[in-house]
Amino acid sequence: MPQPQFAHVSHFPLFPMQLRIAMHHRMLQIRTCDLLVNSTSRRLVPTTHISEDGFRVGKWQQVQRHAYRHKDLSAEHVAKLEKAGIVWEPFQEAWLEGFARLQEIPKNKDGQREVASSHVTPDGFKLGTWLENQRQAHKRGMLKPHRVEALEAAGVIWDLQVMTLSPPPIPPPLP
């Protein structure tokens, strides 16, 4: 029986081939308990994440992403990783996660979403921090135009001072 060929095992050149193949098979055993699943059922694993048995899942995923970008993974390996829910572009996925969470906040009567910078969702997502990061990126001109459009359509208030400093409504005249 022919040995399977794994283009990416070259990432571990100091190990004998049998050990590299064993490591490859161990790495393919992605367990859901090792991975953090976001609201879109995708697996966002911090680079620092280590499983209970000491396996560096986050670092391993980073190596897989690097190999994927450099076309060093077989189609079979890519398919297995995608079935397991790997996130190839974690920054894009994180942005989409934040945007989805923002849309869960109901709009006010003016069609805006009021989110305090300290707002944390019941499951611990720091939506206020995420939105503040978007505001800062927008202020510095670093936010991609399609994201600016999406956030504006979602009712984001860019300048919170304008909202809080707007004059109070004028009371009706006394009779």
ABEGO torsion letter per residue (X at the ends): XBBBBBAAAAABAABBAAAAAAAAAAAABBBAAABBBBAAGBBBBBAABBBAAGBBAAAAAAAAAAAAAAGABBAAAAAAAAAAGBBABAAAAAAAAAAAAAAABBBBAAGBBBBBAABBBAAGBBAAAAAAAAAAAAAAGABBAAAAAAAAAAGBBABAAAAAABBBBBBBBBX
